[in-house]
Amino acid sequence: MGIGSGIFIFVVGLILAFALQVEVSWIDLKLTGYILMGAGFVVFVISLAFALRRRPRTTVRRETIDPATGERVERTTDEY
C-alpha cells in the first residue's frame, strides 16, 4: 500500500461517515467510515515515512586545486 491507497481509504471513510444517508440494519456506516478514515490516515503516515526514508542520497567528492595556495581542496556534498 502506498500514499495513494491511504488517501483513497480515507476518502471512502469520509463518504461513508458524512455523505451517505442510508440506513443498513447489519452495519453502522458512520462507525465504519470513522474506522476507515483512521486506517487511511495511518496508512498514509506510514507510507510517507517510508517514502521519505528511502530517498536516495549520493555523496559527491570533488578535488580541486586552490589557485591561490596551490593546495588540493576536497569538497564533500550530499545530493538528493
Beta strands, then each sheet from edge to edge (+ up, - down):
strand 1: 58-65
strand 2: 72-79
sheet 1: 1+ 2-
end
